[in-house]
Amino acid sequence: VSNRPQKKEDDADTCCSDIYSFHLIAEEDTNPEQPSETDTITTMEKIEVLLPITLYFHNDEPDPRTTQTTTQQNYQATLANYLALKETYRTEYAKGLKGESYIQAQNDIEQFFADSVEQGFRKLEEFSSLLIYHLTEGYTVTIDVCGFASPLHKSDYNLYLSSRRIDSFVNYLKEYKNGLFLPYLEKGKIIIQRIPEGSSLA
């Protein structure tokens, strides 16, 4: 139900609610190993809409308090640990507040996790599922991955952390659907441009 205007010129006329309905049309089950030309164009357009994708991390993750530039962790695992801390974030963010301010602070954190953290991963999953279409067509794909960190540590440390965050994304690709992308990574059909920015552009 919505009271949205039927036409742009009727913006002032929103007195009454109308009932809307829609019908879901099942998508054709296309084999990703044999995409048609139309599927490829559609996939390209979908990918363009998704980019850029922003992924979020808990402070100093992955592998806190280390100067390593690589990690064994997969982004999906770091995300699970991050989401498990949501209640802690809600409590800390609202600490010292009362009444409406307390409720608003908790809602802000809830909305951040839903609209930014979880939405970022959903986009990553969709991007990964679309990427295979281009690769099976013989394309070489270059992915620019920028890593950022908040300015809580020295600049050198933030660069190490940013590199680990990029590496966790690469690990996600390597482990995606039991190594679906591994042959493409090994043959240079997926090229990862690593751009650790530290806190300089965070």
Secondary structure, DSSP 8 states (H G I E B T S, - for coil): -B---SSGGGTT---S-B-------------TTS--HHHHHHHHHHHHHH-S------TT-SSSS---S--S--HHHHHHHHHTTHHHHHHHHHTT--HHHHHHHHHHHHHHIIIIIIHHHHHHHHHHHHHHHHHHTT--EEEEEEEE--TTS-HHHHHHHHHHHHHHHHHHHHHTTTTTTHHHHHTTSEEEEEEEEETS--
